[in-house]
Amino acid sequence: MSLREGQFRNPSGCAIVGVIDRSGKTMTGEGMILASEVMHDRSNGLGGGFAGYGIYPHYKEFYAFHLFYDGKGAQAETEAFVGRHFEIVYSSEIQTRKLPSVKNEPLIFRYFLAPLPRKLANSHLDEREYVARCVNRINAEISGAYVFSSGKNMGIFKGVGYPEDIGRFYRLEEYEGYAWTCHGRYPTNTPGWWGGAHPFGLLDFSIVHNGEISSYDANRRYIEMFGYKCTLQTDTEVITYIIDYLVRKRGLTLDEAAHVIAASFWSTIADKDPESRERETLLRRMFPSLLVTGPFSIILGYTGGLMALNDRLKLRSMVCAEKGDKAYISSEESAIRRIEPDLDKIFAPAGGEPVVYELYKGGRD
């Protein structure tokens, strides 16, 4: 008898991979598709997805909303809401390629938006907070509508299927960006559905994740006190909101945010130099409910860079590599070598220590 989802566990499932050209040169999504093929067996066909940065240069000043709709009713209600809050500069159905392996796709649309000046002024919010609240309202209040990407000059493409099939479904070989991430999903506790595939995004932040968050309920209850709503039926969604809260709202650096999410043990902190000990003690005391426990490896994408982070015990695999201007992050070395066999440097990050790759100064954003 074959086991159904939820009746088995794959302790190291899910595949993640990312690449950035720090010079700002663009590359198509084809490389991420090829890398994901090597890690095919880390997925089970219930979710795959990609995030690309720098892919909308002609609309880079506008927020690019990607939406799933369960039907025309949800689309009409959402477009009415969007029209009350934004100028719609351009909209279209996202072009896809029919594949036998990708089934039951929802309606998939794209909108380039600018907040209406009067609405924004009357809200007494800064622009990014205004946009984030609109995204949360659509996802929480409009049945059958899901904003799954909302940043500037970037986009998320995801669905139910193996990642290599999802990449070809979205025709990612036709997009060019300076950075890409990819995820192949092996869900064990939550449904395989289009909105639950990775990456998860809010504004320009995107997260791909391999692992399981045992602290999800505590993390969710805390973050929802600040207006976020976890509606997409998977624990990974909360990591995106934690990053947004810590970096955008609280002004922490990526390094500081990483030491909240994957905080060192108290015994480890006690052995550090006085400056590090004081800083990490303060972070642990300020944000105890945002410590993410359980095995995980994540890649954070954001405008201008990628960050790799393991849990503090390094219970999930992750390697980083470099070749010239390009930097790579992956669950497996083999995926990186599929697209770049001759590397200058390769290493495994330490547990709880972030690795950040960013565009050189003067690079594209």
Beta strands, then each sheet from edge to edge (+ up, - down):
strand 1: 15-21
strand 2: 27-28
strand 3: 48-53
strand 4: 63-69
strand 5: 86-93
strand 6: 107-115
strand 7: 145-149
strand 8: 154-159
strand 9: 176-177
strand 10: 179-184
strand 11: 200-202
strand 12: 205-211
strand 13: 296-302
strand 14: 305-310
strand 15: 319-323
strand 16: 326-330
strand 17: 345-347
strand 18: 355-358
sheet 1: 8+ 3- 10+ 1- 16+ 15- 17+
sheet 2: 2+ 9-
sheet 3: 5+ 6- 4+ 7-
sheet 4: 11+ 12- 13+ 14- 18+
end
